[in-house]
């Protein structure tokens, strides 16, 4: 059974940094399969944050220049480094995995087959 477990969330102040981790068990995904991060803020729809496929990445405009996604294939883990956090980054962050090896990096939630339970990130201003 495939499991994605996020960790690293918490309560920080604006301007601080956090690194989220997503540990995958039950399956080793090809590097050609995208791994991504999404978030859902209170009262808002789930939105794409960042994704990685092989060494290519896509990052959403609201977090571009502040968030970086990386992947350690040996550890089957994906990371989201979040710097210069803002109050609008407050959300539950979800890790997701695409079981299909695609030629592009998907940014829509429906393209991802496996999801973690989420980790809360709260940024106080």
HUDACOR-V185028 format. One record per backbone hydrogen bond with DSSP energy under -0.5 kcal/mol. NH is the residue of the N-H (numbers start at 1). CO is the residue of the C=O. E is the energy in kcal/mol with one decimal. If there is no record, write none. Layout:
{{NH	CO	E} {NH	CO	E}}
//
This chain:
{{3	25	-2.6} {5	23	-2.2} {6	4	-0.5} {7	21	-2.0} {10	120	-0.8} {12	10	-0.6} {12	122	-2.8} {14	124	-2.6} {15	85	-2.9} {16	13	-2.3} {18	82	-2.3} {20	80	-2.7} {21	7	-2.7} {22	78	-2.1} {23	5	-2.4} {24	76	-2.5} {25	3	-2.5} {29	27	-0.7} {33	30	-1.9} {34	100	-0.6} {35	52	-2.2} {36	96	-2.7} {37	50	-3.4} {38	94	-2.7} {39	47	-2.4} {40	92	-2.1} {44	41	-2.3} {47	39	-3.1} {49	37	-2.5} {50	37	-1.6} {51	58	-2.2} {52	35	-2.7} {53	56	-2.7} {54	31	-2.5} {56	53	-2.6} {58	51	-2.2} {60	49	-3.1} {63	60	-1.4} {64	60	-0.9} {64	61	-0.8} {66	63	-2.2} {67	63	-2.4} {68	81	-2.4} {70	79	-1.8} {72	77	-3.0} {73	71	-0.7} {75	72	-0.6} {76	72	-0.8} {77	72	-1.9} {78	22	-2.2} {79	70	-2.7} {80	20	-2.3} {81	68	-3.1} {82	18	-3.4} {82	80	-0.6} {83	66	-2.0} {83	81	-0.6} {84	15	-0.6} {85	16	-2.4} {89	86	-2.0} {90	87	-1.7} {91	121	-2.0} {92	40	-2.2} {93	91	-0.6} {93	119	-2.9} {94	38	-3.0} {96	36	-2.5} {97	114	-2.2} {98	34	-2.6} {99	97	-0.5} {102	32	-1.1} {102	100	-0.9} {106	104	-0.7} {111	108	-1.5} {112	109	-1.8} {113	97	-1.8} {114	97	-2.1} {116	95	-2.2} {117	4	-0.6} {119	93	-2.0} {121	91	-2.7} {122	10	-2.8} {124	12	-2.9} {124	122	-0.6}}
//
